[in-house]
Amino acid sequence: MNNKKVIISFSTILFILVFLLGQANAAEPAKDFEVKMVPRNFSELAEMVSPSVVNIRTVKTMKGGGSVYRHFRRGPFSEDDPLNDFFEKFFGDNGPQDFKQRSLGSGFIIDKEGYIVTNNHVIENADQITVVLSDDKEYDGKIIGRDPYTDLALIKIKSKINLPVVRIGDSDRLEVGEWVVAIGSPFGLERTVTAGIVSAKGRVIGSGPYDNFIQTDASINPGNSGGPLINMKGEVIGINTMIIAGGQGIGFAIPVNMAKGIIEQLKSSGEVTRGWLGVTIQDLKGDLAEYYGIKGGEGALVVDVIPGDPADEAGIRPKDVIAEVNGQKIKSSRDLTSVIAGIGVGEKAKVMVLREGKKKTFTVEIGKRPDKVESSTDIPQKQGDELGIVVSDITPEITQRFNIKRNTGVMVIDMESNSRAEEAGFQRGDIIIEINRSNIKNINDYKKTIEKVKKGKQIAFLIDRMNAGLIVIQLEK
């Protein structure tokens, strides 16, 4: 009996020890998790990075007094009001002298030579740039280069002292929900530190062709522009750039990995040169992906190829779907734009496309992206059919008048009211380039193809819509 009690006693003790050991092991990750959720080193981060953050003050000359003068020059009074005499005496016949506009921004020092990264909109058109360091010493800033497409700029100061420099991190490793800190001079309040988390990555907000923002709820206000967004290691992982008007807790920063190559180009040549294929592209969504048989809708659809440009020279054609560049998968048109922009002018790239479901690879010598890209708009007049669509051949007059690149297809110039075409979503100015996968070059092609379709059968139209790209419209005959 006594032996039994001893055995039970040891079993109980063993169970308790195993239980306590398990609790101790389980407690470790919980402790780490708690530290991640409630960082205690914001003050250390601020102390470490703030000396490298600068305040940027600019002066811009607004010709003729700017919009403020023009507003008052019109005057709130009628022509015979006696107060107009006061306005004339105050402003004079020729208006006031040029108006000096002052603005504030932020930046950060990236090397001992005095190079400073900021936003293009902070220093654009500035007549005078003053850089104020953390010790309140002031320096004249010189513009080294600007990139309006990404809103990045590089300026430089000359200093005899040993300048404090930021550490650059890896924005690709940043995770949604991770803590970040913004440092800058909102409303001129120098070296203000705000904390928050990464709310989203890869944000596209319509500011340009290279949108790829980090969204954060770390407080960002006017004057923060150009300042660093840092991770919990004190590394710069973004450049604070903009806020949404009226939005609270919504700020955007340029990922530092995207900025690195641009900054290097600005430093070496004062400008940014981007790669160019010479194609008009769009995403594959919904019916369009189904029409081309692309599962998941990944890739960039080639809407048009510019004659004589790199893609044309290599053999890429409209309706090809670009799936890979140099082995890198292309998920969207924005992916393609970004990848090609990062390839040096004159370099050769392997571009894999899907053409009618088959893979083809082309070697393309990358060109230089032009400064401007065109678009088109509007419509003319002609004759109708059983679907309620009024179409016209694309004549030289039409291509010239409406700046249309295509010279084949038929243009929808009108629809009958309440017709199937109108209900299906056709619009004036649409260019029909395929019907049920058959190429449409002119009105004859259009009529013959429509006639072949039996009553009650579906017709799939591939449309090139101005300012929208390729879309698919389906209706029943």
C-alpha positions in Angstrom: 0.0 0.0 0.0 2.8 2.4 0.9 4.6 1.5 -2.3 1.5 2.4 -4.3 1.3 5.9 -2.6 5.0 6.5 -3.5 4.4 5.6 -7.2 1.3 7.9 -7.4 3.3 10.6 -5.8 6.1 10.4 -8.3 3.6 10.3 -11.3 1.9 13.4 -9.9 5.3 15.2 -9.5 6.3 14.1 -13.1 3.0 15.4 -14.5 3.5 18.8 -12.7 7.0 19.1 -14.0 6.1 18.4 -17.6 3.1 20.8 -17.3 5.3 23.6 -15.9 8.0 23.0 -18.5 5.4 23.3 -21.3 4.1 26.5 -19.8 7.6 28.0 -19.6 8.2 27.1 -23.3 4.9 28.5 -24.4 5.5 31.7 -22.5 8.6 32.6 -24.6 6.8 33.2 -27.9 4.1 35.1 -26.1 6.8 37.4 -24.6 8.3 38.1 -28.1 4.8 38.7 -29.5 4.1 41.2 -26.7 7.4 43.1 -27.5 6.4 43.3 -31.2 3.0 44.6 -30.3 4.2 47.3 -27.9 7.6 48.6 -28.9 9.5 50.4 -26.2 12.3 51.8 -28.2 10.6 54.8 -30.1 12.7 57.2 -28.1 15.9 55.3 -29.0 14.9 55.3 -32.7 14.1 59.1 -32.6 17.5 59.8 -31.0 19.3 57.6 -33.5 17.7 58.9 -36.7 16.6 62.5 -36.0 20.1 64.1 -36.5 20.1 62.8 -40.1 16.6 64.4 -40.8 16.7 67.9 -42.2 14.2 70.8 -42.6 13.9 72.2 -46.1 12.7 75.8 -46.7 12.1 77.0 -50.2 11.3 80.3 -51.9 9.5 80.3 -55.2 8.7 83.4 -57.3 5.0 83.6 -58.4 4.8 85.8 -61.5 2.4 88.7 -61.4 1.5 88.1 -57.7 0.1 84.6 -58.4 -3.5 83.5 -57.9 -3.9 85.7 -54.8 -3.3 88.9 -56.8 -5.6 87.7 -59.7 -8.4 87.0 -57.2 -8.3 90.5 -55.8 -7.4 92.3 -59.0 -10.9 91.4 -60.3 -12.3 93.0 -57.2 -15.5 92.3 -55.4 -17.0 95.6 -56.5 -19.0 96.7 -59.5 -17.3 98.9 -62.2 -18.8 102.2 -60.8 -18.0 101.4 -57.1 -15.8 104.2 -55.6 -13.6 101.5 -53.8 -12.3 100.6 -57.3 -10.2 103.8 -57.1 -8.6 102.4 -53.9 -7.8 99.1 -55.7 -6.3 100.9 -58.7 -4.0 103.0 -56.4 -3.0 100.0 -54.4 -2.2 97.7 -57.3 -1.4 100.2 -59.9 -2.1 99.8 -63.7 0.5 97.1 -64.1 -0.3 95.0 -61.1 2.0 94.2 -58.2 5.6 92.9 -58.3 6.3 89.2 -58.3 5.0 87.3 -55.2 7.5 85.2 -53.2 5.9 82.0 -52.0 7.6 80.2 -49.1 7.1 76.5 -48.3 8.4 73.8 -46.0 9.4 70.2 -46.4 11.7 67.5 -45.1 14.6 65.4 -46.2 17.3 63.0 -45.0 21.1 62.8 -45.4 22.2 59.7 -47.2 26.0 60.1 -47.2 28.9 62.1 -45.8 29.2 64.2 -49.0 26.0 66.0 -48.2 23.5 64.4 -50.5 19.9 64.7 -49.3 16.8 62.8 -50.5 13.5 64.7 -50.6 10.4 65.0 -52.7 10.4 66.7 -56.1 7.3 68.7 -55.2 9.2 70.2 -52.2 12.0 71.8 -54.3 10.4 72.1 -57.8 10.7 75.6 -59.3 12.5 76.8 -56.1 14.6 79.9 -56.5 16.2 79.4 -53.1 16.6 76.2 -51.0 17.7 76.4 -47.4 18.6 73.2 -45.5 18.4 73.3 -41.7 20.2 70.6 -39.8 19.3 69.2 -36.3 21.9 71.6 -34.7 20.0 74.6 -36.4 22.9 75.3 -38.8 21.7 76.5 -42.2 23.1 75.6 -45.6 22.2 76.5 -49.2 20.8 73.5 -51.0 21.7 72.7 -54.6 19.4 70.6 -56.8 21.3 67.6 -58.2 18.4 66.0 -60.0 14.6 65.5 -60.0 12.2 62.8 -61.1 8.6 64.1 -61.4 7.3 60.6 -62.2 8.1 59.2 -58.8 8.2 62.6 -57.0 11.8 62.1 -55.9 14.6 64.7 -55.8 18.3 64.8 -54.8 19.9 67.9 -53.4 23.3 68.6 -51.9 24.8 70.8 -49.3 28.5 71.7 -48.6 29.5 71.2 -45.1 32.9 70.9 -43.3 31.5 69.0 -40.4 31.0 65.2 -40.2 27.3 64.8 -41.3 25.1 62.2 -39.6 23.8 59.7 -42.2 20.7 57.4 -42.2 20.8 53.6 -42.7 18.9 52.3 -45.7 16.7 49.3 -45.2 14.9 46.7 -47.4 11.3 47.8 -48.1 10.6 44.4 -49.8 10.8 42.7 -46.4 8.3 45.1 -44.8 5.1 43.4 -43.6 1.6 44.8 -43.3 0.9 45.5 -39.6 4.6 46.2 -38.8 5.4 49.2 -36.7 7.0 52.2 -38.5 8.0 55.7 -37.5 7.8 58.9 -39.5 10.1 61.8 -38.9 9.8 65.3 -40.4 8.7 68.9 -40.0 4.9 68.9 -40.3 3.7 72.6 -40.4 7.3 73.6 -39.8 7.5 71.8 -36.4 11.0 70.4 -36.9 11.9 66.7 -36.2 8.5 65.7 -35.2 8.2 61.9 -34.5 5.0 60.0 -35.1 4.4 56.2 -34.9 2.0 53.8 -36.5 1.8 50.6 -38.6 2.1 49.7 -42.2 -1.6 49.7 -43.3 -1.0 48.3 -46.8 1.7 47.8 -49.5 1.7 48.3 -53.2 -1.0 51.0 -53.1 -2.0 52.4 -56.5 -3.6 55.8 -56.0 -3.5 57.2 -59.6 -0.6 59.7 -59.1 1.5 58.3 -62.0 2.7 55.2 -63.9 4.9 54.1 -61.1 2.5 54.1 -58.2 3.6 51.5 -55.6 3.1 53.2 -52.2 3.5 52.0 -48.6 0.3 53.1 -46.8 0.7 54.0 -43.1 -1.3 55.4 -40.3 1.7 57.1 -38.8 0.6 60.7 -38.7 1.9 62.6 -41.9 1.0 66.2 -42.5 2.1 69.1 -44.8 5.8 69.6 -44.2 6.5 65.8 -43.6 7.0 65.5 -47.4 10.5 64.1 -48.2 11.1 62.8 -44.6 12.0 59.2 -43.8 9.7 56.4 -42.8 11.8 54.0 -40.7 11.4 50.5 -39.3 12.0 49.3 -35.8 15.7 48.8 -36.6 16.1 52.5 -37.4 16.5 51.9 -41.1 14.8 54.0 -43.8 12.3 51.9 -45.6 10.2 54.7 -47.3 10.1 58.4 -48.2 7.0 60.1 -46.9 5.3 61.7 -49.8 1.6 62.5 -49.6 -1.7 62.3 -47.7 -5.3 62.1 -48.9 -7.1 65.4 -48.4 -9.6 65.0 -45.6 -8.4 61.5 -44.8 -7.2 60.8 -41.2 -4.6 58.1 -40.6 -3.9 57.7 -44.3 -0.4 58.6 -45.5 1.8 57.3 -48.3 5.5 56.7 -48.6 7.7 55.7 -51.6 9.3 52.3 -50.9 13.1 52.8 -50.5 13.9 49.9 -52.8 12.1 51.6 -55.6 13.9 54.9 -54.8 17.5 53.4 -54.6 18.0 53.1 -58.4 16.4 56.5 -59.1 18.7 58.2 -56.5 21.8 56.6 -58.0 20.8 57.8 -61.5 20.1 61.3 -60.1 23.5 61.3 -58.4 25.5 60.1 -61.4 23.7 62.0 -64.2 21.1 64.4 -62.8 18.2 62.6 -64.5 16.4 59.3 -64.7 16.4 57.2 -67.9 13.8 54.5 -68.0 13.5 51.5 -70.3 10.8 51.4 -73.0 9.2 48.6 -75.0 6.9 50.8 -77.2 3.6 49.1 -76.5 0.2 50.1 -75.2 -0.8 47.7 -72.5 -3.7 46.9 -70.1 -4.7 44.4 -67.4 -6.6 41.2 -68.2 -9.8 41.4 -66.2 -13.1 39.6 -66.2 -14.5 38.9 -69.7 -11.2 39.9 -71.3 -9.2 37.2 -69.4 -11.9 34.7 -70.3 -11.8 35.8 -74.0 -8.1 35.2 -74.2 -8.3 32.0 -72.1 -5.9 33.4 -69.4 -6.6 31.7 -66.0 -6.2 34.1 -63.1 -6.0 37.1 -65.4 -2.2 37.4 -65.0 -0.1 39.2 -67.6 -0.2 42.4 -69.6 -2.2 42.5 -72.7 -0.6 44.3 -75.7 -3.3 46.6 -77.1 -1.0 48.3 -79.6 2.6 48.2 -80.8 4.3 51.5 -81.9 5.8 51.0 -85.3 9.6 51.1 -85.3 9.9 50.8 -81.5 11.7 47.9 -79.7 8.7 45.6 -79.3 7.7 46.0 -83.0 11.3 45.4 -84.1 11.5 42.2 -82.0 8.2 40.8 -83.4 5.7 41.4 -80.6 2.2 42.0 -81.9 -1.1 43.5 -80.6 -3.1 40.9 -78.6 0.0 39.1 -77.4 -0.1 38.7 -73.6 3.3 39.5 -72.0 3.8 36.8 -69.2 7.5 37.1 -68.3 10.5 39.4 -68.7 13.9 37.9 -68.1 12.3 35.0 -66.2 10.3 37.3 -63.9 6.5 36.7 -63.9 4.4 39.7 -65.0 1.1 39.8 -63.1 -0.3 43.1 -64.4 0.4 46.0 -66.7 1.8 47.9 -63.8 4.3 45.1 -63.2 5.5 45.3 -66.7 5.9 49.1 -66.7 8.0 48.8 -63.5 10.1 45.9 -64.7 10.9 47.5 -68.1 11.6 50.9 -66.5 14.3 49.2 -64.4 16.1 47.7 -67.4 18.9 49.9 -68.9 18.5 51.5 -72.3 20.3 49.4 -74.9 20.2 46.2 -72.8 18.6 43.1 -74.2 15.6 41.4 -72.5 13.9 38.1 -73.0 10.2 38.7 -73.2 7.9 35.7 -73.1 4.4 36.1 -74.5 1.3 34.0 -74.9 0.1 34.2 -78.5 -3.1 32.3 -79.2 -2.4 30.1 -76.2 1.2 29.3 -77.3 4.4 30.5 -75.6 6.8 32.6 -77.7 10.0 34.3 -76.5 11.4 37.4 -78.1 14.7 39.2 -77.5 14.0 42.9 -77.2 16.6 45.7 -77.2 15.2 48.1 -74.6 14.7 51.7 -75.8 14.5 55.0 -73.9 11.0 56.0 -72.5 9.8 59.2 -74.2 8.7 62.1 -72.0 5.1 62.1 -73.2 2.5 59.5 -74.1 -0.5 60.3 -76.2 -4.2 59.4 -75.8 -7.3 59.9 -77.9 -11.0 61.0 -77.7 -14.3 61.8 -79.7 -16.4 60.8 -82.8 -17.9 61.4 -86.4 -21.2 60.1 -88.6 -22.5 57.1 -91.0 -25.0 54.1 -91.5 -26.7 51.1 -89.4 -27.6 47.4 -88.9 -29.8 44.7 -87.3 -28.0 44.9 -83.9 -28.6 48.7 -83.7 -25.0 49.6 -84.3 -24.0 52.3 -86.7 -20.4 51.7 -87.9 -17.9 53.4 -90.1 -14.6 52.4 -91.8 -11.6 54.0 -90.2 -10.6 56.5 -92.8 -7.4 58.6 -92.9 -9.6 61.7 -92.0 -10.9 59.9 -88.9 -7.4 58.7 -87.7 -6.1 62.3 -88.1 -9.0 64.1 -86.6 -9.4 61.8 -83.5 -5.7 60.9 -83.1 -6.4 57.2 -83.6 -3.4 54.9 -84.1 -5.4 52.0 -85.7 -6.1 52.0 -89.4 -8.1 48.8 -89.4 -11.4 47.9 -87.7 -14.7 49.7 -87.7 -15.8 52.6 -85.5 -19.1 52.7 -83.7 -20.4 56.2 -84.5 -24.0 55.7 -83.2 -26.5 53.2 -81.7 -30.2 53.0 -82.1 -32.1 54.0 -79.0 -33.1 50.9 -76.8 -31.2 48.6 -79.2 -29.4 45.4 -78.0 -26.1 47.2 -78.8 -27.0 50.1 -76.4 -28.1 47.7 -73.7 -25.0 45.6 -74.1 -22.8 48.6 -73.3 -21.5 49.8 -76.7 -20.3 53.4 -76.8 -19.8 55.9 -79.5 -16.1 55.9 -80.5 -15.6 52.2 -79.8 -13.5 50.4 -82.4 -14.5 46.8 -83.2 -11.3 44.9 -84.0 -12.6 41.3 -83.6 -15.9 39.4 -83.7 -15.9 35.9 -82.3 -12.0 35.9 -82.6 -12.1 36.9 -86.3 -10.2 40.0 -87.3 -12.3 42.9 -88.5 -10.5 45.2 -90.9 -13.4 47.1 -92.5 -17.2 47.2 -92.8 -17.2 44.3 -95.3 -15.5 42.1 -92.7 -17.9 43.3 -90.1 -21.1 42.5 -92.1 -19.9 39.1 -93.3 -18.9 38.0 -89.8 -22.3 39.2 -88.3 -24.2 37.4 -91.1 -22.5 34.1 -90.3 -23.8 34.1 -86.7 -27.2 32.3 -86.4 -30.1 33.9 -84.6 -30.0 33.3 -80.8 -26.3 32.6 -80.8 -23.8 34.7 -78.7 -21.5 37.3 -80.4 -18.3 38.3 -78.7 -16.9 41.7 -79.7 -13.3 42.7 -78.9 -13.4 46.5 -78.6 -10.7 49.1 -78.4 -12.2 51.8 -76.3 -10.6 55.2 -76.2 -8.9 55.9 -72.8 -9.9 52.4 -71.6 -8.1 49.9 -73.8 -9.4 46.5 -74.9 -12.7 45.3 -73.5 -15.1 42.4 -74.5 -18.8 43.0 -75.1 -21.2 40.0 -75.6 -24.7 40.1 -76.9 -27.2 37.6 -78.4 -28.1 37.9 -82.1 
